[in-house]
């Protein structure tokens, strides 16, 4: 059913995996050598950079195609199909150049991975004398080459040395922790003994902070009731507001009267009846 709906899907997934492996194991190390100066600037370096960008764009378009398929969107008339066909055609055209340069590329990659393995060996030799850095200098295998040739494996002696160094470091830390616990226990025992020796059996026990703070069942009070001065000030402020509503303040006519700022309520009567 999958082949009937989209026969190109399986081929694109396979291409995606192969091209990502080539990017990681071949093109990325070669570009690192271009940056380091191992490969001189020229047509070869420009070809590697172009091929790197081409593979990245091809993989990006394949991933976009897979996203569309996962959302069950129609892709037959989508522009991404045309781009994939165009990129695939260019990659097929580059196969002739890749075949001519395959021996040189293989030699450069072999030297690159050999140097990398030598560096890891040197770090692991020093890691035996520095047990704190064992985890940082943990051995990582070099990735296999895209042409199927895997780099030479590390000897088992170095892995044994790593395990021994890790065990030594673990035992050393365990002994330190045991010694620290023992010192703390001895100190606590000495303090308790000193307290028991100096304590008077007839003397009353001292009060603790928990005893002082233990108020029992007390009613919940408002925050404003804590300070009487603040409470009276707040009462006075609210009384002034109420009084201003009952008796208006005398206002002197410094400027010409322009009406009330807050408006006039027509239904309010504050006059006195004359009998």
N, C-alpha and C positions, 0 to 999 in steps of 0.2 A: 504493500500500500504506500509506503514511504517513497519507494522508487518510482511508483506511478505518479504521485503528486509532484515530487521535485527530484528528478533523477540526478541533478547536479549537487544536491546537498551533501551526500557522502564524500564525493570527490573534493568539495570545498573544505570540509572538515579535515580530511587527510592533508590537503595542501596547507591548511592553517597550521597544523601541528608540525609539518616538515619545515615550513618557512620560519616559524618561531624558533625551532631548534637550530636552523642555520644562522639566524640572527644572533642567538645567544652564544653558540659554540664557535662560529667562524667569523662573522662580520664584526661583531663587537670586539673580539680580541684584535682583529686586524686594524680597526679604527683606533684602538688604544696604541698600537704600534705606530700608527701614523702620527698620533699626538706626541708620543715619546721621541719620535725622530728615527725609529728603526726603519720605517718605510719612508723614503724621501718624498717630498712634495712633487707632484707631476701628474701625468695622465693616469697612472695606476691608482694614486690616492683619490683622485677625482672620480674614477670609476667605482672604487669601493664606497665612497660616500653616496654616489648616485644609486648604487645597488641597494645600499642600506635604506635610503629613503623610499625607494621603490617597494621593497619588501614590507616596510612599515605601513605604507599606504595600502598595499594589497591586503595585509592582515587586518587593518582597520576597516576596510570595506567588507571583508568577510565577516567580521564581528558584527557590523551593522546589519548585514544580511541575516545573520543568525538571530539577532534581536527581533527583526521583522517576522521571521518564521516563528519565534517563540510567542509573539503576540497574534499569530494567525492572520497576518495582514497579507494581501495579494502582492506578490513580488514579480510576477511575470512581465509586467509593463513598467516596472520601477527602474529609474536611471542607474541604480546600483548594479544591475545586471550588465549594463553596457560598460560600466567602469571596470567591473571584474574581468570581462572579456578582453578589454583593452590592456589591462595590467598583465593578464595571463599571456597575451600575445607578445608583449615586450619581454617578459621573463623567458619565454621560449626562444626569442631571438638572441637573448644573451647567453643561451646555453653553449653556443659555439665558442664564444670568448672564454667562458668558464672552463671549457674543456682544454683550451690552450694553456690557461694559467693554473690548471689544477696542480701540477707538480710543484710550482713555486709556492702556491698557497699552502699546500700540505707541508712543505719544508718550514715555512714561516710559523705555522701553527704548532708544529712539533717542537721547534725551538722555544716558542712562547710557553707551552705547557711544561717543558722540561725545566725552564727557569722557575716557573711557578712551583713545581714540585721541590726543587732545590731550596727555595725560600721556605716552604712549609717544613722541610726536614730540619733546616737550621733553627727555625723557631721552636720546633719540638725538642731539639737537643737542649736549648736554653730553658725550656719549660720544666725540665726535670729538676733544675736547681731553683726554680721559682714556683713553688707549689701554689701560691696565690693566683697565679695567672694561668693555671691549667685549663680552667673553663674558657678563658678568653682565647687561648691558642689551641682550641679543640680542632682535631684534624678534620679537614673537609676534602673529599675526593674531588679531583678535577673532572669536569663534565666530559662525556664521551664526544668524540669528533663526529661531525655530520656524515663523514664518509664511512662510518662504522668502525673505525679503529679507536679503541679505548686506550687511554694513557696507562703506562705501567703502574701496577698496584704497589702500595707501600708495603714494606716488610712487616711481619707480625711482631718483630722485636720492639719496634717503636711504639706500637699500641700497648704492648705489655709494660713498657716503661711509663707510659701515660697512666695506666691503671695503678701501677705501684705508687706513683707520685700522688695520685688522687687519694689512695688509701692512707698514705702517710699523713697527708694534710687533714683528712677526716679524723684519724686517730688523735692527731695533735690537738685539734679543736675540741674533741670530746674530752680529752684529759684536762684542758683548760676550763671547760664548763664544770666538770666534776670538782676541780680544785676551788673554783669560785663558789659553788654551792656549799662546799664543806666550810669555807671561811665564813660565809654568811650564817650558817647554822651555829658555828662556834661563837660568833659575835652575839647572836641572839641569846644563846644559852648563858653567856657571861653577863649580859645585861639583866636577864631575869634573876640570876643568882644575886646580883648586886642589889636589885630592888627588894628581894625577899630578905636579905640580910639587914638592910637599913630600915625595913618597915617595923613600926611599933604595933603590936597586936591590940593594944587598948585604944589607939588613936582612931578617930573617925576617918572614913574614906573620903578623899577629896571629891569635890563636885566636878563633873565633866561638862563639856560644851553641850552635849545632847540633853543633859539634865537642865541646863540653863534655858535652852530653847524650848523645852517641853512645857507648854502653857496649858495643856489640857483642852477641854471643850470651851472655846471662846466664840462669841458671835462674830459674824463677819461685819467689819466696819468699812465705811467708805474711805477713800484716800484723803478726802478733804477734811475728815474729822481728826486727822493726825495732828494738825497744827491749828490751834484756836485763832491765832492772828490772821492767817490766810482765810479761814472760814468766815470771820467777821468782815474782812475786806470784801469778800465775794458777796456777802449778804447786803452790805452797803451799796455795792455797785448795782445789784439787781433792784434794790429799793429806790435808787435814784431814777432808774428807767421807769419804774411804775409811777413814781411821783411826777415825772415829766408828762405822762399821759393824763394825769388828773389836773395839774396846774401848769399852764404854759409859762415859760420863762419870758421875762420882759425883754423885748427886742427894740433897740434904738434904731431909728431910720437914718442910717449913715448914707445910704443910697436910696434912690426912688423905689417905691414899693413895686415889685414885679410879680406878685402872686406867690402862692405857697409852693415850695419845692416839692412837697409830697402830695399835692392836690388837696381839694376840699371835699369832704363828704357832706352831701346835702342833707342827709337824714339825721345828722348829729345835732342835738340841741343842748346847749350848756347854760342857757339863761335862767334867771329866777322869775317865778311868777309873782306879780304884785297883787296883793289882796286888798 
